[in-house]
Amino acid sequence: MNSMANILAQIIENSHTAIKINNNDYIKDGILYCGNCNTKKQSLINVQGMEFKPMCLCKCGIEKRNSLEIEQKNRDIVTAKLERLSLLNQHNLLKGRLKDIYLDSFIKNKNNEKALNIAKDFINKFSNKSKGLLFSGDVGTGKSYISAIIANELVKRGKTAIMLNLNSLISDTDNQNALLKQLALADLIIFDDLGTERQTSYGFERAYDFINARYITEKPTIYTTNKSVDEMIKCENIDQKRMYDRILGSTNIIRLKGDSLRVEQAKKAYIL
């Protein structure tokens, strides 16, 4: 075998390493085809009377590669944007179990199917003028979970999405003004666990300042809370009431019901 043939043989060997053969792939006319899109995963070339069959990307393989390249490009865009939001990003809750969850990992049940459809619609139609969302429900019903999925999906699309806890922001006393300014720059802000902020005049005042800073931008904001909408409407504390008025006036409300997802998962994991 001459040097050209040796080079081709090495290329073919590398192609077989790079491209995976799936169980549903099949052979037709001596060529491997993808079992999903029914297009070729092998090509036939003839060099100096010798036939070679290097692997190649099928149609769905090309689409997946292109999609991954776009996602990575969008992540790079978000990383650059987050440099302007460095102080705010220090408080970002999208890490650990909330970091890499997406629509395809959504744990669906009869109680959250409507919320899933709303989340998909919100993601697909997202713009800086989208109306926000308020997820209300008992502990463990998936409010933070579905909000994080929305955020992560938008990050894949090149949007800046940050999940925050008001107590954490209020405690950062050295950076209050800078945090208020950075709230206006993000494409999406999620205020998680609303209603757990300090029950003091100062706590309510600062919480209102953060919510209002986002409200006046008219950009979409998502809120999660254990409180019912009725509790928020009937709230008698003036400081809290004006905060809730801002929230209720700028969001579509989704009530999540049912048992705690964490309890359900714990039961499934219990092996004794």
CYANA upper distance limits for C-alpha pairs under 8 A (distance plus 0.5 A):
  1 MET  CA      5 ALA  CA      6.39
  1 MET  CA      6 ASN  CA      6.99
  2 ASN  CA      6 ASN  CA      6.74
  3 SER  CA      7 ILE  CA      6.71
  4 MET  CA      8 LEU  CA      6.79
  5 ALA  CA      9 ALA  CA      6.52
  5 ALA  CA     47 VAL  CA      8.09
  6 ASN  CA     10 GLN  CA      6.78
  7 ILE  CA     11 ILE  CA      6.79
  8 LEU  CA     12 ILE  CA      6.63
  8 LEU  CA     52 PHE  CA      8.43
  9 ALA  CA     13 GLU  CA      6.66
  9 ALA  CA     52 PHE  CA      8.30
 10 GLN  CA     14 ASN  CA      6.68
 11 ILE  CA     15 SER  CA      6.67
 11 ILE  CA     54 PRO  CA      7.98
 12 ILE  CA     16 HIS  CA      6.84
 12 ILE  CA     52 PHE  CA      8.19
 12 ILE  CA     53 LYS  CA      7.59
 12 ILE  CA     54 PRO  CA      5.06
 12 ILE  CA     55 MET  CA      7.28
 13 GLU  CA     17 THR  CA      7.03
 13 GLU  CA     54 PRO  CA      8.20
 14 ASN  CA     18 ALA  CA      6.72
 15 SER  CA     19 ILE  CA      6.59
 15 SER  CA     54 PRO  CA      6.67
 15 SER  CA     55 MET  CA      5.71
 15 SER  CA     56 CYS  CA      7.66
 16 HIS  CA     20 LYS  CA      7.77
 16 HIS  CA     54 PRO  CA      7.72
 16 HIS  CA     55 MET  CA      6.30
 19 ILE  CA     55 MET  CA      7.25
 19 ILE  CA     56 CYS  CA      7.81
 19 ILE  CA     57 LEU  CA      7.78
 21 ILE  CA     25 ASP  CA      7.16
 22 ASN  CA     34 CYS  CA      8.34
 22 ASN  CA     35 GLY  CA      8.17
 24 ASN  CA     34 CYS  CA      7.86
 24 ASN  CA     35 GLY  CA      5.26
 24 ASN  CA     36 ASN  CA      8.00
 25 ASP  CA     32 LEU  CA      7.42
 25 ASP  CA     33 TYR  CA      6.18
 25 ASP  CA     34 CYS  CA      5.23
 25 ASP  CA     35 GLY  CA      4.68
 25 ASP  CA     36 ASN  CA      8.13
 26 TYR  CA     32 LEU  CA      6.19
 26 TYR  CA     33 TYR  CA      5.83
 26 TYR  CA     34 CYS  CA      7.21
 26 TYR  CA     35 GLY  CA      6.87
 27 ILE  CA     31 ILE  CA      5.87
 27 ILE  CA     32 LEU  CA      5.03
 27 ILE  CA     33 TYR  CA      6.49
 28 LYS  CA     32 LEU  CA      6.91
 28 LYS  CA     33 TYR  CA      7.39
 31 ILE  CA     40 LYS  CA      7.65
 31 ILE  CA     41 LYS  CA      8.17
 31 ILE  CA     42 GLN  CA      6.36
 31 ILE  CA     43 SER  CA      7.65
 31 ILE  CA     44 LEU  CA      8.23
 31 ILE  CA     53 LYS  CA      8.36
 32 LEU  CA     40 LYS  CA      6.59
 32 LEU  CA     41 LYS  CA      5.94
 32 LEU  CA     42 GLN  CA      5.95
 33 TYR  CA     38 ASN  CA      6.23
 33 TYR  CA     39 THR  CA      5.94
 33 TYR  CA     40 LYS  CA      4.92
 33 TYR  CA     41 LYS  CA      5.68
 33 TYR  CA     42 GLN  CA      7.66
 33 TYR  CA     58 CYS  CA      8.27
 34 CYS  CA     38 ASN  CA      5.39
 34 CYS  CA     39 THR  CA      6.07
 34 CYS  CA     40 LYS  CA      6.72
 34 CYS  CA     41 LYS  CA      6.56
 34 CYS  CA     58 CYS  CA      6.99
 36 ASN  CA     60 CYS  CA      8.12
 37 CYS  CA     58 CYS  CA      7.97
 37 CYS  CA     59 LYS  CA      7.03
 37 CYS  CA     60 CYS  CA      6.64
 39 THR  CA     58 CYS  CA      5.94
 39 THR  CA     59 LYS  CA      6.70
 40 LYS  CA     56 CYS  CA      7.89
 40 LYS  CA     57 LEU  CA      8.07
 40 LYS  CA     58 CYS  CA      5.95
 40 LYS  CA     59 LYS  CA      8.50
 41 LYS  CA     55 MET  CA      6.09
 41 LYS  CA     56 CYS  CA      5.38
 41 LYS  CA     57 LEU  CA      6.04
 41 LYS  CA     58 CYS  CA      5.57
 42 GLN  CA     53 LYS  CA      6.47
 42 GLN  CA     54 PRO  CA      6.16
 42 GLN  CA     55 MET  CA      4.79
 42 GLN  CA     56 CYS  CA      5.69
 42 GLN  CA     57 LEU  CA      8.36
 43 SER  CA     53 LYS  CA      5.93
 43 SER  CA     54 PRO  CA      6.32
 43 SER  CA     55 MET  CA      6.96
 43 SER  CA     56 CYS  CA      7.13
 44 LEU  CA     51 GLU  CA      7.36
 44 LEU  CA     52 PHE  CA      6.40
 44 LEU  CA     53 LYS  CA      5.33
 44 LEU  CA     54 PRO  CA      7.61
 45 ILE  CA     51 GLU  CA      6.21
 45 ILE  CA     52 PHE  CA      5.79
 45 ILE  CA     53 LYS  CA      6.96
 46 ASN  CA     50 MET  CA      5.88
 46 ASN  CA     51 GLU  CA      4.99
 46 ASN  CA     52 PHE  CA      6.75
 47 VAL  CA     51 GLU  CA      6.97
 47 VAL  CA     52 PHE  CA      8.22
 57 LEU  CA     61 GLY  CA      5.79
 57 LEU  CA     62 ILE  CA      6.33
 58 CYS  CA     62 ILE  CA      6.72
 59 LYS  CA     63 GLU  CA      6.86
 60 CYS  CA     64 LYS  CA      6.57
 61 GLY  CA     65 ARG  CA      6.66
 62 ILE  CA     66 ASN  CA      6.61
 63 GLU  CA     67 SER  CA      6.55
 64 LYS  CA     68 LEU  CA      6.67
 65 ARG  CA     69 GLU  CA      6.73
 66 ASN  CA     70 ILE  CA      6.72
 67 SER  CA     71 GLU  CA      6.67
 68 LEU  CA     72 GLN  CA      6.66
 69 GLU  CA     73 LYS  CA      6.67
 70 ILE  CA     74 ASN  CA      6.62
 71 GLU  CA     75 ARG  CA      6.66
 71 GLU  CA    156 LYS  CA      5.73
 71 GLU  CA    157 ARG  CA      7.16
 71 GLU  CA    158 GLY  CA      8.29
 72 GLN  CA     76 ASP  CA      6.73
 72 GLN  CA    156 LYS  CA      8.17
 73 LYS  CA     77 ILE  CA      6.84
 73 LYS  CA    158 GLY  CA      8.38
 74 ASN  CA     78 VAL  CA      6.74
 74 ASN  CA    155 VAL  CA      7.70
 74 ASN  CA    156 LYS  CA      6.42
 74 ASN  CA    157 ARG  CA      6.25
 74 ASN  CA    158 GLY  CA      4.62
 74 ASN  CA    159 LYS  CA      8.29
 75 ARG  CA     79 THR  CA      6.62
 75 ARG  CA    155 VAL  CA      7.02
 75 ARG  CA    156 LYS  CA      6.60
 75 ARG  CA    157 ARG  CA      8.30
 75 ARG  CA    158 GLY  CA      6.52
 76 ASP  CA     80 ALA  CA      6.83
 77 ILE  CA     81 LYS  CA      6.78
 77 ILE  CA    158 GLY  CA      6.49
 78 VAL  CA     82 LEU  CA      6.53
 78 VAL  CA    155 VAL  CA      7.24
 78 VAL  CA    158 GLY  CA      6.05
 78 VAL  CA    159 LYS  CA      6.72
 78 VAL  CA    160 THR  CA      6.25
 79 THR  CA     83 GLU  CA      7.29
 80 ALA  CA     84 ARG  CA      8.29
 81 LYS  CA     85 LEU  CA      7.63
 81 LYS  CA    160 THR  CA      7.61
 82 LEU  CA     86 SER  CA      6.49
 82 LEU  CA     89 ASN  CA      7.58
 82 LEU  CA    160 THR  CA      7.63
 84 ARG  CA    182 GLN  CA      8.08
 85 LEU  CA     89 ASN  CA      6.39
 85 LEU  CA    182 GLN  CA      6.22
 85 LEU  CA    185 LEU  CA      8.04
 85 LEU  CA    186 ALA  CA      8.12
 86 SER  CA     90 GLN  CA      6.92
 87 LEU  CA     91 HIS  CA      7.93
 87 LEU  CA    175 ASN  CA      8.28
 87 LEU  CA    178 ALA  CA      8.09
 87 LEU  CA    179 LEU  CA      7.08
 87 LEU  CA    182 GLN  CA      8.39
 88 LEU  CA     92 ASN  CA      7.35
 88 LEU  CA    179 LEU  CA      6.37
 88 LEU  CA    182 GLN  CA      7.08
 88 LEU  CA    183 LEU  CA      7.90
 89 ASN  CA    162 ILE  CA      7.43
 91 HIS  CA    163 MET  CA      8.46
 91 HIS  CA    164 LEU  CA      6.67
 91 HIS  CA    165 ASN  CA      8.14
 91 HIS  CA    168 SER  CA      7.27
 91 HIS  CA    169 LEU  CA      7.69
 92 ASN  CA    162 ILE  CA      6.18
 92 ASN  CA    163 MET  CA      5.82
 92 ASN  CA    164 LEU  CA      6.05
 93 LEU  CA     98 LEU  CA      7.95
 93 LEU  CA    162 ILE  CA      7.88
 93 LEU  CA    163 MET  CA      5.72
 93 LEU  CA    164 LEU  CA      6.43
 93 LEU  CA    165 ASN  CA      8.26
 94 LEU  CA     98 LEU  CA      5.71
 94 LEU  CA     99 LYS  CA      5.35
 94 LEU  CA    148 ALA  CA      7.27
 94 LEU  CA    162 ILE  CA      7.48
 94 LEU  CA    163 MET  CA      6.59
 95 LYS  CA     99 LYS  CA      4.77
 95 LYS  CA    100 ASP  CA      8.39
 97 ARG  CA    101 ILE  CA      8.17
 98 LEU  CA    145 TYR  CA      7.41
 98 LEU  CA    148 ALA  CA      6.46
 98 LEU  CA    149 ILE  CA      8.26
 99 LYS  CA    148 ALA  CA      8.01
 99 LYS  CA    152 ASN  CA      7.65
100 ASP  CA    152 ASN  CA      7.54
101 ILE  CA    105 SER  CA      6.60
101 ILE  CA    106 PHE  CA      8.14
101 ILE  CA    148 ALA  CA      7.77
101 ILE  CA    149 ILE  CA      6.06
101 ILE  CA    152 ASN  CA      7.37
102 TYR  CA    106 PHE  CA      7.13
102 TYR  CA    149 ILE  CA      5.33
102 TYR  CA    150 ILE  CA      7.97
102 TYR  CA    152 ASN  CA      6.88
102 TYR  CA    153 GLU  CA      6.59
103 LEU  CA    120 LYS  CA      8.43
103 LEU  CA    149 ILE  CA      6.76
103 LEU  CA    150 ILE  CA      8.37
103 LEU  CA    153 GLU  CA      7.93
106 PHE  CA    146 ILE  CA      8.23
106 PHE  CA    149 ILE  CA      8.40
108 LYS  CA    112 ASN  CA      6.85
108 LYS  CA    113 GLU  CA      6.70
108 LYS  CA    116 LEU  CA      8.27
109 ASN  CA    113 GLU  CA      6.67
111 ASN  CA    256 LEU  CA      7.38
111 ASN  CA    257 LYS  CA      6.36
111 ASN  CA    258 GLY  CA      6.42
112 ASN  CA    116 LEU  CA      6.72
112 ASN  CA    256 LEU  CA      6.98
112 ASN  CA    257 LYS  CA      8.00
113 GLU  CA    117 ASN  CA      6.94
114 LYS  CA    118 ILE  CA      6.81
115 ALA  CA    119 ALA  CA      6.60
115 ALA  CA    254 ILE  CA      7.29
115 ALA  CA    256 LEU  CA      7.95
116 LEU  CA    120 LYS  CA      6.75
116 LEU  CA    146 ILE  CA      8.10
117 ASN  CA    121 ASP  CA      6.71
118 ILE  CA    122 PHE  CA      6.56
119 ALA  CA    123 ILE  CA      6.68
119 ALA  CA    146 ILE  CA      8.00
119 ALA  CA    150 ILE  CA      6.91
120 LYS  CA    124 ASN  CA      6.61
120 LYS  CA    150 ILE  CA      8.40
121 ASP  CA    125 LYS  CA      6.49
122 PHE  CA    126 PHE  CA      6.06
122 PHE  CA    130 SER  CA      8.38
122 PHE  CA    150 ILE  CA      8.47
123 ILE  CA    150 ILE  CA      6.93
123 ILE  CA    153 GLU  CA      7.69
123 ILE  CA    154 LEU  CA      7.10
125 LYS  CA    130 SER  CA      8.26
126 PHE  CA    130 SER  CA      6.44
127 SER  CA    220 PRO  CA      8.50
128 ASN  CA    187 ASP  CA      6.92
128 ASN  CA    218 GLU  CA      8.13
128 ASN  CA    219 LYS  CA      5.52
128 ASN  CA    220 PRO  CA      6.86
129 LYS  CA    218 GLU  CA      7.00
129 LYS  CA    219 LYS  CA      6.08
129 LYS  CA    220 PRO  CA      7.04
130 SER  CA    219 LYS  CA      7.36
130 SER  CA    220 PRO  CA      5.95
131 LYS  CA    219 LYS  CA      8.17
131 LYS  CA    220 PRO  CA      5.93
131 LYS  CA    221 THR  CA      8.16
131 LYS  CA    250 SER  CA      6.73
131 LYS  CA    251 THR  CA      6.15
131 LYS  CA    252 ASN  CA      7.43
132 GLY  CA    219 LYS  CA      8.38
132 GLY  CA    220 PRO  CA      4.98
132 GLY  CA    221 THR  CA      5.19
132 GLY  CA    222 ILE  CA      5.88
132 GLY  CA    250 SER  CA      6.49
132 GLY  CA    251 THR  CA      4.77
132 GLY  CA    252 ASN  CA      6.73
133 LEU  CA    220 PRO  CA      8.36
133 LEU  CA    221 THR  CA      7.12
133 LEU  CA    222 ILE  CA      5.19
133 LEU  CA    223 TYR  CA      6.83
133 LEU  CA    250 SER  CA      8.47
133 LEU  CA    251 THR  CA      5.12
133 LEU  CA    252 ASN  CA      5.34
133 LEU  CA    253 ILE  CA      6.44
133 LEU  CA    254 ILE  CA      7.80
134 LEU  CA    222 ILE  CA      6.28
134 LEU  CA    223 TYR  CA      5.26
134 LEU  CA    224 THR  CA      6.40
134 LEU  CA    225 THR  CA      8.28
134 LEU  CA    247 ILE  CA      8.30
134 LEU  CA    248 LEU  CA      8.34
134 LEU  CA    251 THR  CA      6.35
134 LEU  CA    252 ASN  CA      6.57
134 LEU  CA    253 ILE  CA      5.25
134 LEU  CA    254 ILE  CA      6.51
135 PHE  CA    143 LYS  CA      6.26
135 PHE  CA    222 ILE  CA      8.15
135 PHE  CA    223 TYR  CA      6.62
135 PHE  CA    224 THR  CA      5.23
135 PHE  CA    225 THR  CA      6.94
135 PHE  CA    253 ILE  CA      6.76
135 PHE  CA    254 ILE  CA      5.50
135 PHE  CA    255 ARG  CA      6.49
135 PHE  CA    256 LEU  CA      7.37
136 SER  CA    143 LYS  CA      7.64
136 SER  CA    224 THR  CA      6.44
136 SER  CA    225 THR  CA      5.59
136 SER  CA    226 ASN  CA      6.25
136 SER  CA    227 LYS  CA      6.86
136 SER  CA    228 SER  CA      6.64
136 SER  CA    229 VAL  CA      7.89
136 SER  CA    253 ILE  CA      7.92
136 SER  CA    254 ILE  CA      6.70
136 SER  CA    255 ARG  CA      5.35
136 SER  CA    256 LEU  CA      6.52
137 GLY  CA    141 THR  CA      6.85
137 GLY  CA    143 LYS  CA      7.68
137 GLY  CA    225 THR  CA      7.14
137 GLY  CA    226 ASN  CA      5.58
137 GLY  CA    227 LYS  CA      7.41
137 GLY  CA    228 SER  CA      7.45
137 GLY  CA    255 ARG  CA      6.20
137 GLY  CA    256 LEU  CA      5.31
137 GLY  CA    257 LYS  CA      6.55
138 ASP  CA    226 ASN  CA      5.67
138 ASP  CA    227 LYS  CA      8.31
138 ASP  CA    256 LEU  CA      8.00
138 ASP  CA    257 LYS  CA      7.56
138 ASP  CA    260 SER  CA      8.32
139 VAL  CA    226 ASN  CA      6.87
139 VAL  CA    260 SER  CA      7.04
140 GLY  CA    259 ASP  CA      7.85
140 GLY  CA    260 SER  CA      4.66
140 GLY  CA    261 LEU  CA      6.01
140 GLY  CA    262 ARG  CA      6.46
140 GLY  CA    263 VAL  CA      8.25
141 THR  CA    256 LEU  CA      6.67
141 THR  CA    257 LYS  CA      6.91
141 THR  CA    258 GLY  CA      6.97
141 THR  CA    259 ASP  CA      6.92
141 THR  CA    260 SER  CA      5.43
141 THR  CA    261 LEU  CA      6.18
142 GLY  CA    146 ILE  CA      6.51
142 GLY  CA    256 LEU  CA      8.03
142 GLY  CA    260 SER  CA      8.18
142 GLY  CA    261 LEU  CA      7.05
143 LYS  CA    147 SER  CA      6.72
143 LYS  CA    224 THR  CA      6.38
143 LYS  CA    225 THR  CA      8.22
143 LYS  CA    256 LEU  CA      7.80
144 SER  CA    148 ALA  CA      6.52
144 SER  CA    192 ASP  CA      7.14
144 SER  CA    193 ASP  CA      8.43
144 SER  CA    224 THR  CA      7.09
145 TYR  CA    149 ILE  CA      6.88
146 ILE  CA    150 ILE  CA      6.86
147 SER  CA    151 ALA  CA      6.84
147 SER  CA    190 ILE  CA      7.84
147 SER  CA    222 ILE  CA      7.81
147 SER  CA    224 THR  CA      8.48
148 ALA  CA    152 ASN  CA      6.58
148 ALA  CA    163 MET  CA      7.92
149 ILE  CA    153 GLU  CA      6.58
150 ILE  CA    154 LEU  CA      6.78
151 ALA  CA    155 VAL  CA      6.75
151 ALA  CA    161 ALA  CA      5.77
151 ALA  CA    162 ILE  CA      7.62
151 ALA  CA    163 MET  CA      8.37
151 ALA  CA    188 LEU  CA      8.00
152 ASN  CA    156 LYS  CA      6.94
152 ASN  CA    161 ALA  CA      7.98
153 GLU  CA    157 ARG  CA      7.20
154 LEU  CA    158 GLY  CA      7.04
154 LEU  CA    159 LYS  CA      5.84
154 LEU  CA    160 THR  CA      7.87
154 LEU  CA    161 ALA  CA      7.45
155 VAL  CA    159 LYS  CA      5.31
155 VAL  CA    160 THR  CA      6.42
155 VAL  CA    161 ALA  CA      6.90
159 LYS  CA    187 ASP  CA      6.51
159 LYS  CA    188 LEU  CA      8.19
160 THR  CA    186 ALA  CA      5.95
160 THR  CA    187 ASP  CA      5.65
160 THR  CA    188 LEU  CA      6.81
161 ALA  CA    186 ALA  CA      6.90
161 ALA  CA    187 ASP  CA      6.53
161 ALA  CA    188 LEU  CA      5.08
161 ALA  CA    189 ILE  CA      6.30
161 ALA  CA    190 ILE  CA      8.13
162 ILE  CA    186 ALA  CA      7.93
162 ILE  CA    188 LEU  CA      7.02
162 ILE  CA    189 ILE  CA      5.68
162 ILE  CA    190 ILE  CA      6.66
163 MET  CA    189 ILE  CA      6.49
163 MET  CA    190 ILE  CA      4.95
163 MET  CA    191 PHE  CA      6.58
163 MET  CA    192 ASP  CA      7.17
164 LEU  CA    168 SER  CA      8.09
164 LEU  CA    169 LEU  CA      8.18
164 LEU  CA    189 ILE  CA      7.90
164 LEU  CA    190 ILE  CA      6.41
164 LEU  CA    191 PHE  CA      5.53
164 LEU  CA    192 ASP  CA      6.37
165 ASN  CA    169 LEU  CA      7.16
165 ASN  CA    191 PHE  CA      6.21
165 ASN  CA    192 ASP  CA      5.80
165 ASN  CA    193 ASP  CA      7.28
165 ASN  CA    194 LEU  CA      8.25
166 LEU  CA    170 ILE  CA      6.55
166 LEU  CA    191 PHE  CA      7.25
166 LEU  CA    192 ASP  CA      8.13
166 LEU  CA    194 LEU  CA      7.95
166 LEU  CA    197 GLU  CA      6.83
166 LEU  CA    207 ALA  CA      6.79
166 LEU  CA    210 PHE  CA      8.36
167 ASN  CA    171 SER  CA      6.60
167 ASN  CA    196 THR  CA      8.17
167 ASN  CA    197 GLU  CA      5.79
167 ASN  CA    198 ARG  CA      7.58
168 SER  CA    172 ASP  CA      7.08
169 LEU  CA    173 THR  CA      8.46
169 LEU  CA    176 GLN  CA      8.12
169 LEU  CA    179 LEU  CA      8.23
170 ILE  CA    176 GLN  CA      8.01
170 ILE  CA    203 GLY  CA      7.73
170 ILE  CA    206 ARG  CA      6.87
170 ILE  CA    207 ALA  CA      7.65
172 ASP  CA    176 GLN  CA      7.12
175 ASN  CA    179 LEU  CA      6.50
176 GLN  CA    180 LEU  CA      6.75
177 ASN  CA    181 LYS  CA      6.87
178 ALA  CA    182 GLN  CA      6.70
179 LEU  CA    183 LEU  CA      6.69
180 LEU  CA    184 ALA  CA      7.70
180 LEU  CA    209 ASP  CA      8.33
180 LEU  CA    210 PHE  CA      6.66
180 LEU  CA    213 ALA  CA      6.63
181 LYS  CA    185 LEU  CA      7.83
181 LYS  CA    213 ALA  CA      8.23
182 GLN  CA    186 ALA  CA      7.53
183 LEU  CA    189 ILE  CA      7.89
183 LEU  CA    210 PHE  CA      8.30
183 LEU  CA    213 ALA  CA      7.38
183 LEU  CA    214 ARG  CA      6.51
184 ALA  CA    213 ALA  CA      7.33
184 ALA  CA    214 ARG  CA      6.31
184 ALA  CA    217 THR  CA      6.58
184 ALA  CA    219 LYS  CA      8.46
187 ASP  CA    219 LYS  CA      7.41
187 ASP  CA    220 PRO  CA      7.89
188 LEU  CA    219 LYS  CA      7.63
188 LEU  CA    220 PRO  CA      6.30
188 LEU  CA    221 THR  CA      6.31
188 LEU  CA    222 ILE  CA      8.20
189 ILE  CA    220 PRO  CA      7.68
189 ILE  CA    221 THR  CA      5.52
189 ILE  CA    222 ILE  CA      6.87
190 ILE  CA    221 THR  CA      6.24
190 ILE  CA    222 ILE  CA      5.07
190 ILE  CA    223 TYR  CA      6.23
190 ILE  CA    224 THR  CA      8.37
191 PHE  CA    221 THR  CA      8.07
191 PHE  CA    222 ILE  CA      6.75
191 PHE  CA    223 TYR  CA      5.38
191 PHE  CA    224 THR  CA      7.08
192 ASP  CA    223 TYR  CA      6.34
192 ASP  CA    224 THR  CA      5.49
192 ASP  CA    225 THR  CA      7.51
193 ASP  CA    223 TYR  CA      7.99
193 ASP  CA    224 THR  CA      5.72
193 ASP  CA    225 THR  CA      5.32
193 ASP  CA    226 ASN  CA      7.53
194 LEU  CA    223 TYR  CA      7.26
194 LEU  CA    224 THR  CA      6.42
194 LEU  CA    225 THR  CA      5.27
194 LEU  CA    226 ASN  CA      8.02
195 GLY  CA    225 THR  CA      6.99
195 GLY  CA    226 ASN  CA      8.01
195 GLY  CA    227 LYS  CA      7.57
197 GLU  CA    203 GLY  CA      6.98
197 GLU  CA    204 PHE  CA      7.97
197 GLU  CA    207 ALA  CA      7.99
198 ARG  CA    203 GLY  CA      5.53
198 ARG  CA    204 PHE  CA      7.66
199 GLN  CA    203 GLY  CA      6.71
199 GLN  CA    204 PHE  CA      7.30
200 THR  CA    204 PHE  CA      6.64
201 SER  CA    205 GLU  CA      6.51
201 SER  CA    239 ASP  CA      7.90
202 TYR  CA    206 ARG  CA      6.62
203 GLY  CA    207 ALA  CA      6.53
204 PHE  CA    208 TYR  CA      6.58
204 PHE  CA    239 ASP  CA      6.38
204 PHE  CA    240 GLN  CA      6.69
205 GLU  CA    209 ASP  CA      6.79
205 GLU  CA    239 ASP  CA      7.04
206 ARG  CA    210 PHE  CA      6.92
207 ALA  CA    211 ILE  CA      6.77
207 ALA  CA    243 MET  CA      8.26
208 TYR  CA    212 ASN  CA      6.27
208 TYR  CA    239 ASP  CA      8.07
208 TYR  CA    240 GLN  CA      8.22
208 TYR  CA    242 ARG  CA      8.23
208 TYR  CA    243 MET  CA      5.77
209 ASP  CA    213 ALA  CA      6.47
210 PHE  CA    214 ARG  CA      7.05
211 ILE  CA    215 TYR  CA      6.57
211 ILE  CA    243 MET  CA      7.62
211 ILE  CA    246 ARG  CA      8.19
211 ILE  CA    247 ILE  CA      8.39
212 ASN  CA    216 ILE  CA      6.61
212 ASN  CA    243 MET  CA      8.16
212 ASN  CA    246 ARG  CA      7.67
213 ALA  CA    217 THR  CA      7.53
214 ARG  CA    218 GLU  CA      7.65
214 ARG  CA    219 LYS  CA      7.56
214 ARG  CA    221 THR  CA      7.92
215 TYR  CA    219 LYS  CA      7.64
215 TYR  CA    221 THR  CA      8.45
215 TYR  CA    246 ARG  CA      7.47
215 TYR  CA    250 SER  CA      8.13
221 THR  CA    251 THR  CA      8.26
222 ILE  CA    251 THR  CA      8.19
223 TYR  CA    247 ILE  CA      8.46
227 LYS  CA    231 GLU  CA      6.83
227 LYS  CA    232 MET  CA      7.53
228 SER  CA    232 MET  CA      7.04
229 VAL  CA    233 ILE  CA      6.66
230 ASP  CA    234 LYS  CA      6.59
231 GLU  CA    235 CYS  CA      6.41
232 MET  CA    241 LYS  CA      7.68
232 MET  CA    244 TYR  CA      6.61
233 ILE  CA    241 LYS  CA      7.98
233 ILE  CA    244 TYR  CA      7.91
233 ILE  CA    245 ASP  CA      8.36
235 CYS  CA    240 GLN  CA      7.59
235 CYS  CA    241 LYS  CA      6.28
236 GLU  CA    240 GLN  CA      8.32
236 GLU  CA    241 LYS  CA      7.15
237 ASN  CA    241 LYS  CA      6.38
238 ILE  CA    242 ARG  CA      6.80
239 ASP  CA    243 MET  CA      7.11
240 GLN  CA    244 TYR  CA      6.70
241 LYS  CA    245 ASP  CA      6.58
242 ARG  CA    246 ARG  CA      6.91
243 MET  CA    247 ILE  CA      7.07
244 TYR  CA    248 LEU  CA      6.50
245 ASP  CA    249 GLY  CA      6.42
246 ARG  CA    250 SER  CA      6.94
247 ILE  CA    251 THR  CA      6.80
248 LEU  CA    252 ASN  CA      8.27
248 LEU  CA    253 ILE  CA      8.34
259 ASP  CA    263 VAL  CA      8.01
259 ASP  CA    264 GLU  CA      7.93
260 SER  CA    264 GLU  CA      6.87
261 LEU  CA    265 GLN  CA      6.64
262 ARG  CA    266 ALA  CA      6.59
263 VAL  CA    267 LYS  CA      6.69
264 GLU  CA    268 LYS  CA      6.93
265 GLN  CA    269 ALA  CA      6.76
266 ALA  CA    270 TYR  CA      6.72
